[in-house]
Amino acid sequence: MDGERRWYVVQTLTGQEERAKAALEQTIDSEGLQNRVFQVLVPMEETIEIKNGKRQEKIRKMFPGYVFVEMILDEETWYLIRQTTGVARFIGTKVKPTPVSEKEMQRVLKQLGKEEKLEVNFEKGEGVRVISGPFRGYTGIVDEINPEKGKLKVLINIFGRDTPVEVNFEHSQRIG
């Protein structure tokens, strides 16, 4: 199917998100999917309501009826998650779920105060393959690392010349 680590959304019955999350986590453990299904998330936010002049803090679901799953989509993960108790369906077409855009997921995680801090596991001079974006499939050498922005400057040989290209960490994969 896709083969990339992406976020997907599954629909549940409203009010059953936590139950579906627990069932998904159980399926992940029992089927040994930890290396392909990384996180199951029910985004929540704190809200403040004022009732009868009293301030009350409440935690509410940001997306009632939906659970976010960070995973590598393949036939097995797609099947097992769809078969999990509490999961109605993946969001997308019947034949292929639609991944959440990176930008949208960053916005959700930022709202949660869980903005992903990217781990730097690249070194200058090391070979990398671009796995997503306009330079997908190209290989090159890491020239610079910018952990604050989560980007690499990779020298890719295009038309016989080393061309510096900026690539997000998550769009790069170490070679070897």
Sequence and secondary structure as in RCSB ss.txt:
>XXXX:A:sequence
MDGERRWYVVQTLTGQEERAKAALEQTIDSEGLQNRVFQVLVPMEETIEIKNGKRQEKIRKMFPGYVFVEMILDE
ETWYLIRQTTGVARFIGTKVKPTPVSEKEMQRVLKQLGKEEKLEVNFEKGEGVRVISGPFRGYTGIVDEINPEKG
KLKVLINIFGRDTPVEVNFEHSQRIG
>XXXX:A:secstr
   SEEEEEEEE TT HHHHHHHHHHHHHHTT TTTEEEEE  EEEEEEEETTEEEEEEEESSTTEEEEEEE  H
HHHHHHHTSTTEEEESB SSSB    HHHHHHHHHHTT          TT EEEE SSTTTT EEEEEEEETTTT
EEEEEEEETTEEEEEEEEGGGEEE  
